[in-house]
Every structure is written in structure tokens, then in C-alpha cells.
Amino acid sequence: MVLILVLVVGLVSWALHLMQEAMDRSEFSLMLAGLLVSSAAAALVAVYLLMGHYMAYRSDVTQYYQSFRDVSQLSSCSSHWYQDITY
């Protein structure tokens, strides 16, 4: 998380530097480069947030199926025990 935060801050500062240079030199290409770098920083944050939510979702689903499997194993053991007694 700290690495991603450092990368985003670095990208934003680089974008601001490029845009300042674009204003000083009146160059459209530097302004476009600053826009692209800031877009990359925003995309990095978006991917980080989406992956965080996805990993939390996967963790919950895995725990749900693990508990479901444990319950099904218990019920299969008890039914097997019950069948042994009835025969």
C-alpha cells in the first residue's frame, strides 16, 4: 500500500511539473503528457481500490464455502453413522 501511495504521489508531482513546464513554454505536447501521467495515477488508484474490494469479496466467499464444506462433511459423517446402526 505504501509503495502504491509513493508511486501515485510521484506520478502526480511529475504531472504537475510537466503541466507547469507546458504553461511556461506554451507547448501543448507537455500539457498532453501531464494529462496522460495524471490519468495513469488515477488509473493506478482505481485498480488498487477495485483489487482491494475483489480480494475482500474472494476472502468472504472462500470462508463461506469452507464453512459450508465443513457442515456438509459433518452431515455426511452423521448420516453414515446412522446407516451403520440401522443395518
Secondary structure as GFF3:
##gff-version 3
##sequence-region A 1 87
A	DSSP	alpha_helix	2	25	.	.	.	ID=ss1
A	DSSP	alpha_helix	28	86	.	.	.	ID=ss2
###
